[in-house]
Amino acid sequence: MTDYTREDLERFAGNDDILPMLLDAERAGDEATAADLRKRMVYPAEALLAARDSMGPEWIVTEGLNCSEAERKYGPNWLYDDTL
């Protein structure tokens, strides 16, 4: 499990507003709104790395996910770095 600092958690604070709207959109079958909201989420670096390894880097690019945390933790080339 990753230990997050207060500063780390503050970077994810915006998700508190987005997540309920995302869940509502997905329940309603509104994929366009859900896709837009997924792009606005801030994802933990570890979650993005797991997504890259299971879905592939192109999936992350196609989905337009916010990769700022992975870039902060793993560097700007993390998406195609096979050593991670």
N, C-alpha and C positions, 0 to 999 in steps of 0.2 A: 504494500500500500504506500502511496506517495504522501509525504507530509507536506502540507501547503502552509506557507506563511500568510499572514494577514494581507500582505501586498499581493500575493498570488490570488487569494480569494477575492480581492477587490476587482481584479481583472475579469473575473467570472460573474460579477454582480449583475451585469446587464442581462444575463441569462434568466434571472428571476422574473423579469417582465416578459421575456420572449417565450419561455417554455410553456406557460399556460395557453398562450395564443397558438403555439405550434401544436400542442395536443388537441385543442379544439378544432383546428384546421384539418388535422389528420382524421379525427373522428367524423368530421363532416364530409370527408372525401375531397376536400379542396386542396388538391395537390399543388396548384400554382402558388397559393398562399403559403402552404407548408414549405415548399422549396425556397421561397423567398425568406422565410423565417429561419430555416436551417442555415442559410448563408450568413445570417446576422448573429448566430450563436458563436460563442467563444468556446472552443473545444480544448480539453486537456491534451497536452502533447502526447501522452501515452495512448489516449483514445485514437488520435489521428494516426499514430504509428501502427496500432492494431488494425485500423481501417485500411491503411496502405497495404499491410501484409495480407489481409484477407480479401479485400476488394480490388486492390491494385491502385497504383498512383493515378492512373487516368480517371478512375471513378471519382477520386477526390477533386481532381481538376474539373471534370464535367459537372459535378455537383456544386462547384464554386464555394467549397467550405473555407471558412476563415482558418488559416493555418498559422496565425501569428504565434501561438504558443509553441507549436512544433519548431518553427523557425527560431524562436527565442532559445529553446532548449537544445535543439539538435543542429542548428545552423541553416543557412539559406538553401542548401542543396539536399536537405534531409529526405525529400520526397523520392529521390532517385539514388540515395546512398545505400547500397546493399550491405554496408558494414554495421548498420544500426540494427 
